[in-house]
């Protein structure tokens, strides 16, 4: 205690040793510092040593952090590797975080778009529902209109009478026969198609007496007629050819009567039979007068009043060109109107010729009363006085220089040969035809021959004798082509002929030429007209004319064609509803049972305009029922019919009876694939386009790897039999519209130009409406035709390389126009557009219409004339919509 105390007291006491305490304290501090130094220096070194030698341990038991028994934790990896892994993971986490943020942003944007699309879909659904309602209402209204205007009718059951059907009630006399009491309508249903059975004359004895030329021509015509059938059980009419007979071998009337009554389908009275007696010469005898024909109809060129049954029998024209086509190159032109002679007549009256009427039955025994007065002496005196007056050049001869042709009693016989008579008629404005002095002879083969020759060369017939029955008089308006004057007016004939104007003369000459070409010129025309007269009388529609079958060339369609904005500008034209999907075909009138005889007469013979001039009147044998010009569906339809109006109302109802219509493009090409593809692509998006028919005019087929453009409408590639420009106008069965746009494969037309031309055509459906124009005229100094292709203010035709026309004209061009014209087109490989222009203007007496590009300035109307007709040019702009075309 004392030492401690001393120590505390500063080391005083217990001997005074304070320094020992101070030394001890220093030793303890030094030791402590040394210990801390060792720990701080050596411990990290030891730790570093062990840490660097962890992976070098061979034995698992020596590894400090090695796995322990019983699946203990794995040993710790190298610190540096762990650091590197940590840094790598950190960087990846940062990148993933950035991507996550970007994706979240995109998801947010897409969610906004989805919401917008949902709203658009809902709006579209509402619009679609409204459109469906509108379409449903429109379809319902359309069905109601169709039900009102076109009631559904089921076809009647076809009547097939038995071979031994019951006979009809007998009239008081066979000469009182008319259709209502001598014709069996049950054999001719409306839906029958008018089948006709023709007996083979060689199967009967009288067949050996027939004129060989007439028999051969008749048989050739029968083989090609569409109405002839070989099934006699379904026939409507039975036809037997009995003349012209050859004089030396002519059978007796009683023998011929027995042979007719023995025909297998004569049925005791011969109803629904037609006996044809064709005459090739002027001296043909009326041998049928002396036999009993029962209820059979008779068609011949000579009739007596007691024999002819109006509305039942048929007066036919003579068959002059039996086995040959008339030479149209020898037919004189229709101009000049007036010729050298005002009128001419050559003939000699023979009273002593033997008549067939004198053989078995006497004509005087059949007719009561006295014969009418004979005006022939007064006629001779008057005509000679006119000739001697020399006021006009006339030629009348009442005595033949050579032996006159044989003729019937009181008939004026023909003089000279046929060629000599035609040469005189070519120089005559009028041709006098004096009927027989015996007025009970209503028509004779001699008079019919004079009428035939006058019409053939363009001499206007002047028939003296109003009792005459001219050929097909119940269906032809002869007052439009001939003058029929009573004989007592012979003193006024000269004054009457001089008073007729040139326009009327030209119109009558044209109508006479039309009648001759259509009904008189060939054996086909004569036979077809006879059938057409019967068919019209019993009101059966004509059979539709055949269409040209299209042999399609397979092709591949490529990608959708682009649309050039410069070509696809449609402007501000309003043509009604745009019909693009699906293509809308024009209605076809293959059978029109609502057309009656009264409608025929009114529409074709009384309607204003040139409708009666068309060669295919409703009683024509091969009327193309496909063509629908009149509202009834069998002829020209006036544009004013149906819906109409003025101003905006007319524009809204454009097309009259056809407010909804499309057109077909017919494109002629020949091995120009690249040019063709470019032209087809330019049609992409064209409104009112129904179809494109490519007429491949080359024998070499297009390349198999050629890709055709997809323009939104069908493209039909048609293969032709030969390389011919006439193929442009074939009525292909692939054409389903009335309107045809004929264009070349290198034509460049804007959409608004095509639409404007289509609109103009719809206002003038009977004309050609086109773009490129040409001029032609008769060059008097050089006596030849002048054709000018330079641009000028005088134009008379439009080229069909870019023109609209009706499909009806394709039928006429291909099947009706004389073959000689088509042969000339093939010979020169040109002029098909000239032929089509002349054809249409010849039929309609109207000029074509030329349209200019819309927007080229105010409408321009240039009027011209072609040989006194109404040829004109109308170059128009959109402002022409209210301008009367033509």
SESE-858288 format. One record per residue (C-alpha): x, y, z. Coordinates in steps of 0.05 Angstrom, whole numbers, padded with zeros to 5 digits, always signed. Example, Ala and Ser with C-alpha at 12.3 -4.5 7.8 and 13.67 -1.06 7.14 Angstrom:
+00246-00090+00156/+00273-00021+00143/
REM end
This chain:
+00000+00000+00000/+00056+00046+00017/+00090+00034-00050/+00025+00047-00088/+00015+00107-00047/+00082+00131-00061/+00073+00120-00133/+00010+00160-00134/+00044+00213-00097/+00094+00222-00151/+00142+00168-00132/+00160+00194-00064/+00168+00145-00011/+00192+00074-00004/+00261+00092-00020/+00244+00144-00073/+00239+00105-00137/+00191+00142-00182/+00229+00127-00246/+00213+00053-00241/+00140+00068-00248/+00152+00114-00305/+00193+00061-00341/+00140+00008-00331/+00087+00052-00361/+00130+00065-00421/+00143-00009-00430/+00069-00024-00430/+00055+00030-00482/+00111+00004-00526/+00085-00067-00523/+00017-00046-00539/+00040-00006-00599/+00083-00064-00623/+00025-00112-00616/-00020-00067-00655/+00034-00058-00709/+00042-00133-00716/-00032-00143-00721/-00041-00089-00772/+00018-00112-00815/+00018-00186-00813/-00056-00201-00810/-00071-00171-00878/-00010-00207-00906/-00034-00273-00879/-00104-00260-00904/-00077-00241-00972/-00036-00304-00974/-00094-00348-00960/-00139-00312-01006/-00090-00320-01064/-00080-00393-01050/-00154-00414-01044/-00159-00440-01115/-00092-00476-01111/-00116-00524-01059/-00116-00594-01086/-00156-00626-01033/-00227-00606-01025/-00220-00611-00951/-00165-00559-00950/-00206-00506-00987/-00230-00454-00939/-00293-00438-00977/-00300-00504-01012/-00364-00544-01011/-00377-00579-00948/-00405-00648-00940/-00480-00651-00945/-00488-00601-01005/-00463-00541-00969/-00452-00474-01003/-00404-00469-01061/-00337-00438-01051/-00330-00364-01064/-00303-00343-01132/-00250-00296-01147/-00265-00225-01124/-00245-00194-01190/-00289-00240-01230/-00346-00223-01185/-00333-00150-01195/-00331-00157-01270/-00395-00197-01269/-00428-00145-01225/-00408-00089-01272/-00433-00128-01333/-00499-00145-01300/-00507-00073-01279/-00497-00048-01350/-00547-00099-01377/-00597-00079-01324/-00589-00007-01344/-00600-00025-01418/-00660-00067-01402/-00689-00012-01361/-00681+00037-01419/-00714-00013-01467/-00770-00024-01418/-00783+00049-01415/-00783+00054-01492/-00831-00005-01497/-00877+00025-01446/-00877+00089-01487/-00893+00051-01551/-00947+00010-01516/-00979+00074-01494/-00978+00102-01564/-01006+00037-01593/-01061+00038-01541/-01080+00107-01565/-01080+00083-01637/-01122+00022-01618/-01173+00066-01586/-01174+00111-01648/-01182+00050-01693/-01238+00023-01650/-01274+00089-01658/-01262+00088-01734/-01287+00016-01738/-01350+00035-01700/-01361+00094-01747/-01348+00049-01808/-01397-00002-01781/-01449+00052-01775/-01436+00076-01845/-01437+00005-01872/-01503-00008-01837/-01531+00055-01869/-01506+00034-01938/-01536-00035-01929/-01602-00003-01912/-01598+00042-01973/-01579-00016-02018/-01635-00058-01989/-01685-00003-02002/-01659+00009-02072/-01663-00066-02088/-01733-00068-02061/-01754-00008-02103/-01720-00038-02164/-01757-00104-02154/-01822-00067-02148/-01809-00029-02213/-01789-00093-02248/-01852-00127-02222/-01894-00070-02248/-01862-00063-02316/-01841-00134-02330/-01891-00182-02299/-01867-00253-02293/-01900-00298-02343/-01890-00372-02351/-01883-00396-02422/-01945-00432-02448/-01944-00507-02460/-01920-00522-02530/-01978-00546-02573/-01962-00605-02617/-02023-00625-02658/-02028-00697-02680/-02013-00715-02752/-02087-00727-02765/-02113-00667-02727/-02184-00645-02735/-02200-00601-02794/-02219-00529-02785/-02290-00504-02800/-02298-00498-02874/-02310-00429-02904/-02364-00419-02956/-02310-00419-03011/-02236-00429-03013/-02232-00359-03044/-02258-00331-02979/-02198-00359-02941/-02165-00313-02891/-02119-00328-02833/-02175-00331-02783/-02213-00386-02819/-02160-00423-02860/-02098-00422-02817/-02085-00466-02756/-02053-00422-02703/-02045-00480-02655/-01986-00503-02697/-01951-00436-02688/-01944-00418-02614/-01909-00353-02598/-01851-00392-02568/-01844-00440-02626/-01792-00401-02664/-01832-00407-02729/-01808-00475-02754/-01818-00487-02828/-01818-00554-02864/-01799-00555-02938/-01819-00613-02982/-01768-00642-03029/-01796-00631-03098/-01754-00687-03127/-01796-00737-03088/-01857-00720-03130/-01870-00727-03205/-01878-00652-03217/-01807-00641-03191/-01778-00663-03257/-01815-00606-03293/-01786-00550-03250/-01736-00500-03279/-01667-00527-03258/-01640-00459-03240/-01699-00441-03196/-01699-00509-03162/-01625-00506-03149/-01629-00435-03121/-01688-00453-03078/-01653-00514-03049/-01590-00474-03034/-01632-00421-02998/-01670-00472-02957/-01606-00504-02931/-01582-00439-02900/-01648-00412-02873/-01653-00409-02797/-01728-00426-02795/-01726-00490-02836/-01733-00554-02796/-01731-00628-02815/-01783-00647-02762/-01849-00641-02798/-01888-00658-02734/-01870-00591-02702/-01873-00548-02764/-01916-00486-02766/-01917-00478-02842/-01905-00529-02898/-01875-00505-02963/-01876-00537-03031/-01843-00509-03094/-01885-00520-03157/-01856-00470-03207/-01831-00443-03251/-01850-00502-03296/-01818-00517-03363/-01868-00515-03419/-01854-00581-03455/-01858-00624-03393/-01910-00585-03354/-01961-00633-03321/-02034-00624-03331/-02072-00584-03278/-02110-00646-03255/-02046-00685-03246/-02013-00629-03206/-02075-00622-03163/-02074-00697-03146/-02001-00694-03129/-02011-00635-03082/-02069-00669-03047/-02026-00731-03037/-01973-00694-02997/-01962-00729-02930/-01981-00669-02888/-02035-00639-02933/-02090-00662-02884/-02148-00661-02934/-02150-00585-02943/-02077-00562-02943/-02082-00513-02885/-02016-00483-02862/-01987-00500-02930/-01952-00450-02976/-01948-00464-03051/-01891-00424-03083/-01890-00411-03158/-01828-00369-03174/-01820-00336-03241/-01754-00324-03275/-01784-00300-03341/-01838-00250-03358/-01880-00303-03395/-01892-00346-03333/-01962-00375-03337/-02013-00376-03280/-02026-00450-03282/-02044-00453-03208/-02108-00416-03224/-02137-00479-03255/-02126-00525-03195/-02158-00530-03127/-02109-00510-03073/-02157-00515-03014/-02134-00474-02955/-02062-00470-02977/-02030-00402-02986/-02003-00384-03055/-01941-00343-03069/-01929-00323-03141/-01921-00264-03188/-01986-00269-03228/-02055-00264-03196/-02125-00252-03220/-02174-00215-03178/-02218-00277-03169/-02158-00317-03148/-02120-00269-03102/-02139-00270-03028/-02114-00206-02994/-02078-00218-02928/-02071-00292-02944/-02036-00301-03011/-01969-00267-03026/-01947-00230-03088/-01872-00244-03096/-01821-00212-03140/-01790-00249-03199/-01727-00289-03187/-01681-00256-03237/-01614-00271-03204/-01627-00344-03189/-01557-00371-03178/-01515-00308-03181/-01506-00246-03140/-01522-00179-03174/-01462-00140-03197/-01465-00077-03155/-01409-00045-03195/-01455-00042-03256/-01511-00008-03217/-01512+00066-03234/-01502+00118-03179/-01562+00153-03149/-01537+00221-03170/-01548+00263-03210/-01621+00262-03193/-01647+00278-03262/-01626+00238-03322/-01630+00245-03397/-01702+00223-03405/-01758+00246-03359/-01792+00179-03370/-01789+00121-03417/-01831+00062-03439/-01821+00005-03487/-01873-00048-03499/-01921-00081-03547/-01991-00105-03532/-02008-00175-03557/-02080-00199-03554/-02074-00268-03585/-02027-00303-03537/-02054-00368-03508/-02070-00361-03434/-02072-00415-03383/-02139-00387-03362/-02170-00414-03426/-02152-00487-03415/-02199-00517-03364/-02240-00460-03336/-02262-00398-03371/-02248-00334-03335/-02314-00304-03360/-02351-00361-03327/-02321-00342-03260/-02334-00267-03262/-02401-00233-03268/-02410-00167-03304/-02377-00134-03363/-02302-00122-03371/-02279-00052-03352/-02262+00000-03404/-02194-00004-03437/-02153+00060-03430/-02094+00036-03470/-02113+00076-03533/-02118+00140-03492/-02052+00125-03459/-02017+00115-03525/-02044+00179-03553/-02026+00220-03492/-01955+00194-03486/-01942+00206-03560/-01967+00277-03552/-01919+00289-03495/-01861+00261-03536/-01879+00305-03596/-01884+00367-03553/-01809+00364-03538/-01820+00399-03471/-01778+00344-03440/-01737+00287-03468/-01782+00226-03464/-01778+00160-03500/-01840+00119-03513/-01844+00060-03562/-01907+00019-03570/-01878-00029-03621/-01818-00073-03609/-01761-00071-03659/-01751-00145-03649/-01797-00201-03630/-01832-00183-03564/-01831-00228-03505/-01889-00274-03492/-01942-00245-03445/-02013-00253-03421/-02073-00225-03459/-02082-00150-03452/-02012-00144-03422/-01956-00102-03450/-01900-00148-03471/-01827-00132-03458/-01783-00112-03516/-01711-00131-03529/-01662-00164-03484/-01653-00150-03410/-01587-00113-03419/-01617-00067-03471/-01675-00050-03427/-01629-00035-03368/-01587+00012-03410/-01649+00052-03427/-01673+00054-03355/-01605+00080-03332/-01619+00142-03374/-01690+00150-03348/-01713+00188-03286/-01780+00152-03286/-01800+00085-03315/-01872+00077-03338/-01906+00011-03321/-01974+00002-03354/-02016-00051-03322/-02055-00100-03366/-02118-00074-03398/-02159-00126-03364/-02165-00097-03294/-02184-00165-03266/-02110-00184-03275/-02084-00151-03211/-02011-00169-03223/-01971-00205-03276/-01901-00230-03282/-01888-00179-03337/-01906-00120-03292/-01866-00149-03235/-01806-00156-03283/-01812-00083-03304/-01815-00062-03231/-01754-00104-03214/-01712-00074-03270/-01733-00003-03254/-01714-00009-03181/-01649-00043-03198/-01621+00015-03238/-01654+00072-03199/-01711+00092-03247/-01771+00112-03205/-01830+00067-03223/-01894+00101-03247/-01949+00049-03246/-02010+00065-03287/-02068+00027-03255/-02087+00034-03181/-02117-00036-03179/-02048-00068-03182/-02022-00110-03124/-01948-00098-03120/-01902-00149-03086/-01909-00153-03010/-01958-00095-03013/-01985-00109-02943/-01918-00096-02910/-01883-00047-02957/-01904+00025-02966/-01897+00030-03040/-01917+00104-03042/-01847+00119-03015/-01812+00088-03074/-01862+00090-03132/-01919+00130-03160/-01985+00092-03169/-02031+00132-03214/-02101+00113-03239/-02104+00106-03314/-02157+00160-03323/-02104+00210-03299/-02058+00196-03357/-02066+00267-03382/-02039+00294-03316/-01979+00247-03312/-01931+00295-03347/-01949+00353-03301/-01944+00309-03239/-01874+00283-03257/-01847+00352-03272/-01873+00379-03205/-01834+00331-03161/-01774+00364-03127/-01704+00337-03131/-01703+00320-03057/-01766+00278-03064/-01737+00244-03126/-01673+00226-03090/-01712+00200-03029/-01755+00156-03073/-01696+00130-03112/-01659+00113-03048/-01720+00077-03020/-01728+00039-03084/-01655+00018-03082/-01664-00005-03011/-01726-00046-03028/-01691-00079-03086/-01628-00096-03047/-01667-00122-02987/-01726-00160-03016/-01716-00171-03091/-01643-00178-03110/-01626-00251-03093/-01661-00317-03081/-01643-00314-03007/-01678-00247-03001/-01740-00271-03038/-01749-00334-02996/-01732-00300-02931/-01781-00244-02945/-01837-00292-02961/-01826-00326-02894/-01821-00259-02859/-01888-00237-02887/-01923-00299-02860/-01886-00293-02793/-01906-00220-02787/-01978-00235-02804/-01984-00286-02748/-01944-00241-02701/-01886-00287-02684/-01820-00252-02666/-01761-00259-02711/-01705-00307-02692/-01645-00271-02663/-01587-00265-02711/-01526-00305-02693/-01467-00275-02658/-01395-00288-02674/-01368-00339-02625/-01305-00314-02592/-01247-00363-02586/-01213-00336-02524/-01137-00339-02517/-01117-00356-02445/-01073-00304-02412/-01045-00287-02344/-01061-00223-02307/-01004-00189-02270/-01004-00136-02217/-01056-00082-02214/-01044-00028-02265/-01027+00041-02242/-01069+00102-02259/-01038+00161-02293/-01070+00223-02261/-01064+00259-02328/-01104+00204-02362/-01154+00190-02306/-01181+00260-02296/-01256+00252-02306/-01272+00326-02303/-01340+00349-02280/-01382+00307-02327/-01443+00275-02295/-01466+00213-02332/-01508+00182-02278/-01488+00126-02231/-01420+00097-02243/-01427+00022-02254/-01360-00011-02245/-01371-00072-02201/-01398-00118-02225/-01401-00102-02301/-01472-00086-02322/-01495-00115-02389/-01546-00082-02433/-01614-00116-02432/-01623-00166-02489/-01688-00173-02526/-01682-00243-02555/-01758-00251-02555/-01807-00193-02552/-01878-00218-02551/-01908-00149-02537/-01894-00124-02608/-01957-00125-02650/-01970-00110-02723/-01998-00042-02704/-01934-00025-02667/-01894-00046-02727/-01931+00000-02773/-01930+00059-02726/-01857+00053-02705/-01827+00039-02772/-01873+00070-02823/-01906+00129-02788/-01852+00152-02741/-01816+00216-02761/-01745+00209-02785/-01712+00155-02827/-01732+00095-02785/-01769+00063-02844/-01705+00066-02885/-01670+00013-02844/-01660-00053-02881/-01682-00093-02820/-01754-00073-02809/-01794-00117-02761/-01820-00160-02819/-01750-00171-02843/-01727-00244-02841/-01663-00235-02801/-01677-00177-02755/-01622-00176-02702/-01666-00177-02640/-01602-00165-02602/-01605-00093-02626/-01652-00051-02585/-01662+00018-02615/-01736+00026-02603/-01766+00020-02534/-01801-00043-02557/-01734-00076-02566/-01734-00090-02641/-01712-00026-02674/-01685+00043-02664/-01706+00075-02599/-01716+00150-02602/-01674+00185-02551/-01733+00225-02528/-01771+00164-02503/-01775+00145-02430/-01750+00191-02376/-01728+00259-02399/-01733+00333-02386/-01691+00395-02397/-01631+00425-02364/-01611+00390-02300/-01668+00340-02306/-01645+00318-02376/-01574+00311-02351/-01596+00268-02292/-01638+00225-02339/-01584+00220-02393/-01598+00163-02440/-01673+00168-02442/-01697+00097-02434/-01628+00074-02413/-01607+00114-02350/-01559+00059-02330/-01510+00038-02384/-01438+00017-02397/-01396+00007-02459/-01346-00045-02484/-01278-00028-02512/-01259-00068-02575/-01185-00061-02589/-01153-00088-02652/-01080-00106-02647/-01025-00143-02685/-00962-00167-02650/-00949-00102-02612/-00948-00128-02541/-00914-00069-02507/-00958-00018-02542/-01019-00059-02525/-01001-00066-02452/-00992+00009-02446/-01059+00022-02479/-01094-00027-02432/-01062+00005-02371/-01089+00072-02392/-01160+00044-02386/-01151+00029-02312/-01204+00064-02271/-01245+00085-02331/-01317+00095-02310/-01374+00059-02346/-01326+00008-02375/-01358-00060-02378/-01305-00102-02412/-01245-00099-02459/-01245-00145-02519/-01176-00150-02551/-01181-00175-02622/-01115-00211-02633/-01107-00204-02708/-01043-00244-02715/-01035-00319-02728/-00978-00318-02677/-01005-00322-02607/-00981-00274-02553/-00922-00294-02509/-00939-00344-02455/-00899-00305-02403/-00934-00240-02420/-00968-00209-02359/-01032-00172-02376/-01050-00113-02331/-01106-00118-02281/-01150-00058-02296/-01210-00077-02254/-01254-00104-02311/-01248-00168-02352/-01200-00169-02411/-01220-00220-02464/-01168-00236-02517/-01203-00263-02579/-01167-00304-02632/-01186-00292-02705/-01185-00339-02763/-01146-00292-02808/-01113-00224-02808/-01169-00178-02830/-01190-00108-02811/-01262-00132-02817/-01251-00168-02751/-01257-00101-02716/-01332-00101-02731/-01351-00173-02717/-01409-00178-02668/-01372-00220-02616/-01415-00256-02566/-01369-00230-02511/-01397-00160-02523/-01453-00152-02473/-01468-00078-02483/-01501-00039-02538/-01447+00014-02538/-01380-00005-02570/-01318+00038-02566/-01273+00017-02623/-01202+00040-02612/-01133+00024-02640/-01080-00006-02596/-01039+00059-02600/-01096+00108-02587/-01085+00159-02532/-01151+00183-02502/-01161+00215-02434/-01216+00188-02390/-01255+00253-02393/-01252+00251-02470/-01279+00180-02470/-01334+00198-02421/-01354+00258-02462/-01356+00218-02526/-01398+00165-02490/-01447+00218-02467/-01455+00247-02537/-01466+00177-02565/-01521+00165-02514/-01557+00226-02540/-01549+00201-02612/-01549+00126-02608/-01561+00115-02683/-01497+00151-02704/-01422+00141-02702/-01391+00187-02650/-01315+00192-02655/-01253+00234-02648/-01208+00235-02710/-01243+00264-02771/-01234+00259-02847/-01262+00295-02907/-01286+00266-02973/-01323+00294-03033/-01335+00282-03106/-01283+00317-03149/-01321+00341-03210/-01261+00362-03253/-01227+00295-03245/-01290+00253-03238/-01264+00216-03177/-01269+00215-03102/-01228+00264-03061/-01204+00240-02992/-01167+00288-02946/-01136+00267-02881/-01107+00336-02864/-01138+00377-02809/-01189+00424-02838/-01256+00456-02822/-01292+00410-02871/-01301+00340-02845/-01350+00287-02867/-01332+00223-02830/-01299+00200-02766/-01248+00143-02763/-01267+00081-02725/-01198+00079-02693/-01230+00118-02636/-01306+00119-02643/-01370+00097-02609/-01424+00059-02648/-01482+00012-02634/-01471-00063-02636/-01529-00066-02685/-01483-00039-02739/-01433-00095-02725/-01487-00144-02747/-01502-00105-02810/-01429-00095-02828/-01411-00169-02819/-01473-00205-02843/-01514-00157-02887/-01467-00109-02923/-01447-00137-02991/-01389-00185-02987/-01354-00147-03043/-01341-00088-02996/-01310-00132-02943/-01268-00166-02997/-01242-00098-03019/-01223-00081-02947/-01183-00146-02944/-01151-00132-03011/-01126-00062-02994/-01118-00076-02919/-01151-00008-02908/-01216+00031-02914/-01256-00008-02862/-01273+00058-02828/-01298+00087-02893/-01343+00027-02904/-01373+00033-02835/-01385+00108-02843/-01420+00097-02909/-01461+00039-02882/-01488+00078-02822/-01502+00141-02862/-01534+00101-02918/-01582+00071-02868/-01597+00131-02824/-01588+00188-02875/-01551+00223-02818/-01479+00245-02812/-01431+00220-02759/-01413+00264-02700/-01343+00287-02686/-01326+00307-02615/-01268+00348-02593/-01229+00344-02529/-01267+00377-02471/-01235+00440-02447/-01209+00459-02516/-01254+00521-02518/-01327+00537-02532/-01368+00487-02571/-01358+00490-02646/-01411+00469-02695/-01388+00462-02767/-01441+00445-02818/-01424+00413-02885/-01458+00376-02939/-01444+00312-02976/-01480+00305-03043/-01541+00342-03018/-01549+00301-02954/-01543+00324-02882/-01471+00308-02869/-01445+00352-02813/-01391+00357-02761/-01403+00375-02690/-01341+00389-02650/-01363+00399-02579/-01340+00416-02510/-01376+00402-02444/-01421+00462-02458/-01454+00424-02514/-01496+00383-02466/-01558+00423-02483/-01541+00433-02556/-01586+00394-02604/-01540+00343-02636/-01545+00343-02712/
REM end
